[in-house]
Amino acid sequence: MSFDRGKEPAEHGSSGDPPPSPSRYESQKRRDWNTFGQYLRNLRPPVHIFQCNSNHVLEFLRYLDQFGKTKVHLQGCIFYGQPEPPAPCACPLRQAWGSLDSLIGRLRAAYEENGGSPESNPFATSVIRVYLREVKECQAKARGIPYKKKKKATKGGEDSSST
């Protein structure tokens, strides 16, 4: 098999134009991938990214909580279940569920784009889905926000009565 190394990829051409800059999503995905890789390298002993499992992913998500900005009231807090508490409290800051969910989506895609097989993707396991669901429910209860499936709007317009 021979490869023609003399040709440049079509994206770059000979016009001298720089390649287009990556989208915000692509840039964030690369940063997340690098951050997770750094996290694994700092473990003792270090873990290669393609040797990690869902437990490493769960530990990473819990590690990220220390950098969170979302107040999650504990069950003993007087503001537990209140969406807009009137005063500050000592409850911890955590990563918001939506941020974790987006992060896992980007890492799931990056894993496969970097050569990992979909069957061994530690970001796509049921353990991770269950963890994210529990975080979502816990944060919803703590803030008094019911997470229910939204009903589709009807075409007739339910609020059509005008007096």
C-alpha positions in Angstrom: 0.0 0.0 0.0 1.4 3.4 -0.9 0.4 6.8 0.4 0.9 9.9 -1.7 2.5 12.3 0.8 3.1 15.0 -1.9 -0.5 16.2 -1.9 -1.9 18.6 0.6 -5.4 18.0 2.1 -8.1 19.7 0.2 -9.1 21.9 3.2 -5.8 23.8 3.0 -5.3 24.0 -0.7 -2.7 26.3 -2.2 -4.4 29.6 -1.5 -2.5 30.0 1.8 -5.7 30.6 3.8 -5.4 29.3 7.3 -7.8 26.5 8.2 -11.1 27.7 9.7 -11.0 28.1 13.5 -12.8 25.3 15.4 -16.3 26.0 16.7 -17.0 26.8 20.3 -18.2 23.3 20.8 -15.1 21.7 19.2 -12.8 24.0 21.3 -14.7 23.1 24.5 -14.6 19.4 23.6 -10.8 19.5 23.1 -10.4 21.4 26.5 -12.6 18.9 28.3 -10.7 15.9 26.7 -7.3 17.4 27.7 -8.6 18.2 31.3 -9.8 14.6 31.7 -6.5 13.3 30.4 -4.6 15.5 32.8 -6.8 14.3 35.7 -6.0 10.6 34.8 -2.3 11.4 34.5 -2.4 12.9 38.0 -3.9 9.8 39.6 -1.6 7.5 41.6 -0.8 5.4 39.7 -1.6 7.3 36.5 -4.2 5.8 34.2 -4.0 5.8 30.4 -7.2 7.4 28.9 -8.1 4.2 27.0 -7.7 2.1 30.2 -10.1 4.2 32.2 -13.6 3.0 33.2 -16.8 4.5 34.5 -15.5 4.6 38.0 -12.7 7.0 36.9 -15.4 9.1 35.2 -17.5 9.2 38.3 -14.5 10.2 40.4 -13.7 13.0 37.9 -17.3 14.3 38.1 -17.2 14.3 41.9 -13.7 16.0 41.7 -15.3 18.8 39.6 -17.9 19.6 42.2 -15.3 21.6 44.1 -15.3 24.1 41.2 -19.1 24.3 41.0 -21.1 27.5 41.2 -24.6 26.0 41.9 -25.8 26.1 45.5 -27.3 22.8 46.3 -29.2 22.9 49.6 -28.8 19.9 52.0 -31.9 18.2 53.4 -31.3 19.8 56.9 -31.1 23.4 55.4 -34.0 25.7 56.1 -33.9 26.7 52.5 -34.1 23.1 51.1 -36.7 23.0 48.4 -36.9 26.8 47.9 -36.0 27.9 44.4 -35.0 31.4 45.5 -33.9 31.4 49.2 -34.1 34.8 50.9 -30.7 34.6 52.6 -27.3 32.9 52.2 -26.6 29.5 53.8 -23.6 27.2 54.3 -24.7 24.6 51.8 -22.1 23.5 49.3 -21.6 24.7 45.7 -21.7 21.9 43.1 -21.5 21.5 39.4 -24.9 22.1 37.9 -26.6 19.0 36.4 -26.8 20.6 32.9 -23.1 21.4 32.9 -22.2 17.8 33.8 -24.6 16.4 31.2 -23.0 18.6 28.5 -19.5 17.7 29.7 -20.3 13.9 29.4 -21.8 14.4 26.0 -18.6 16.2 24.8 -16.3 13.6 26.4 -18.4 10.7 24.9 -17.9 12.2 21.4 -14.2 13.0 22.0 -13.5 9.4 23.2 -14.7 7.9 20.0 -13.1 10.7 17.8 -9.8 9.9 19.4 -9.9 6.2 18.6 -11.9 4.7 21.4 -14.6 2.1 20.4 -18.2 2.9 21.2 -18.5 -0.5 23.0 -15.9 0.5 25.5 -16.8 4.2 25.9 -16.7 4.8 29.7 -18.8 8.0 29.2 -21.7 6.1 27.6 -22.3 3.5 30.3 -25.5 3.1 32.2 -23.6 3.9 35.5 -22.9 7.4 34.2 -26.5 7.8 33.0 -27.9 6.8 36.4 -25.4 9.1 38.2 -26.5 12.1 36.0 -30.2 11.3 36.6 -29.6 11.1 40.4 -27.8 14.5 40.3 -30.6 16.0 38.3 -33.3 14.8 40.7 -31.3 15.7 43.8 -30.7 19.2 42.6 -34.3 19.6 41.5 -35.5 18.6 45.0 -33.0 20.8 46.8 -34.1 23.8 44.8 -37.8 23.0 44.8 -38.0 22.7 41.0 -40.0 19.8 39.7 -38.4 18.2 36.6 -41.3 16.8 34.6 -41.5 16.0 30.9 -42.8 19.0 29.1 -46.1 18.4 27.3 -46.2 19.3 23.7 -48.2 22.4 22.9 -51.4 21.9 21.1 -52.0 23.7 17.8 -55.4 25.1 18.9 -54.0 27.4 21.5 -55.4 26.6 24.9 -55.4 30.3 26.1 -57.7 31.6 23.3 -60.4 33.0 25.5 -60.4 36.8 25.6 -62.9 38.9 27.6 
